[in-house]
Amino acid sequence: MNAPLKLYSFAPFDRAARVRWTAHELGVPVEEVGLNYIAGEHREAAYRAKNPFCRVPLVETDQGAMVQSVAICQYLAEQHPESGLVPPLDSPLRASWLSWLFVGASDLDAAGFQVLNYTVLRPDPEKRATAIRVAEPLLQVIEAHMADRDYVVGDRFTLPDIVLGHELVLLSFCRALDGWPHLIRYRDRLSQRPAAQASGLFGVLKHEPPAVKASAG
Ligand SMILES: N[C@@H](CCC(=O)N[C@@H](CS)C(=O)NCC(=O)O)C(=O)O
């Protein structure tokens, strides 16, 4: 039995969801430490001492505190090579796997955050429309890539599916995925995984989507 992984998070759908989902895929038990975002607990001295960036997720490892959701996921998955979430260094899929991991961790994360920001955190219909327009070329490429495949790399589930899946759930919640049928099909396939369900992430889709007023003009 693995020791529980201490995971600091705000909610089931923030970037800690990627770590929680990965841990469930790996059979690693999670000990959740919930921080109150509104109250600003992540800016208080006790947490700042662990993470001066004042962000979640953070996990406590044998090597000390670790931040950056995708780095944490990779760190955990590499300890469980039998899971297949990370292809071996000599795998012919390695280049594609790394490329897609960073599409999720950098490009889609950045674009998705702007949509979430202007839909939910600081609602602004015009800025939201711009954020969706900026995300479109990226979504177009991923939509085309997913047209005839089940997973983003090779023919099996790997870590980039978790990172992309997280972003697709957030975009769905923001009502920004309606025009992308292959991405919806992909998101729904991912949602069937027991570890995805156990992560709590997909529960956000059961909530009322945020009200978005039509942009003027
Ligand atoms: N690239 C970082 C981003 C971490 C991040 O921005 N986390 C958000 C929650 S999803 C946060 O802690 N925000 C706190 C704040 O903005 O004050 C990662 O993937 O872990």
The ligand as an SDF file (V2000), in Angstrom:
LIG
                    3D

 20 19  0  0  0  0  0  0  0  0999 V2000
    1.2190   26.2450  -13.8580 N   0  0  0  0  0  0  0  0  0  0  0  0
    0.7080   26.0610  -12.5160 C   0  0  0  0  0  0  0  0  0  0  0  0
   -0.4470   27.0170  -12.2860 C   0  0  0  0  0  0  0  0  0  0  0  0
   -0.9490   26.9490  -10.8580 C   0  0  0  0  0  0  0  0  0  0  0  0
   -2.1210   27.9040  -10.6490 C   0  0  0  0  0  0  0  0  0  0  0  0
   -2.2230   28.9850  -11.2590 O   0  0  0  0  0  0  0  0  0  0  0  0
   -3.0340   27.5090   -9.7520 N   0  0  0  0  0  0  0  0  0  0  0  0
   -4.1950   28.3140   -9.4570 C   0  0  0  0  0  0  0  0  0  0  0  0
   -5.3820   27.4020   -9.1850 C   0  0  0  0  0  0  0  0  0  0  0  0
   -5.7760   26.3620  -10.5540 S   0  0  0  0  0  0  0  0  0  0  0  0
   -3.9220   29.1150   -8.2040 C   0  0  0  0  0  0  0  0  0  0  0  0
   -3.3620   28.6020   -7.2730 O   0  0  0  0  0  0  0  0  0  0  0  0
   -4.3350   30.3850   -8.1570 N   0  0  0  0  0  0  0  0  0  0  0  0
   -4.1780   31.1830   -6.9950 C   0  0  0  0  0  0  0  0  0  0  0  0
   -4.1860   32.6390   -7.3030 C   0  0  0  0  0  0  0  0  0  0  0  0
   -4.2920   32.9770   -8.4770 O   0  0  0  0  0  0  0  0  0  0  0  0
   -4.1030   33.4240   -6.3760 O   0  0  0  0  0  0  0  0  0  0  0  0
    0.2880   24.5960  -12.3340 C   0  0  0  0  0  0  0  0  0  0  0  0
   -0.0570   23.9510  -13.3290 O   0  0  0  0  0  0  0  0  0  0  0  0
    0.3320   24.0770  -11.2030 O   0  0  0  0  0  0  0  0  0  0  0  0
  1  2  1  0
  2  3  1  0
  2 18  1  0
  3  4  1  0
  4  5  1  0
  5  6  2  0
  5  7  1  0
  7  8  1  0
  8  9  1  0
  8 11  1  0
  9 10  1  0
 11 12  2  0
 11 13  1  0
 13 14  1  0
 14 15  1  0
 15 16  2  0
 15 17  1  0
 18 19  2  0
 18 20  1  0
M  END
$$$$
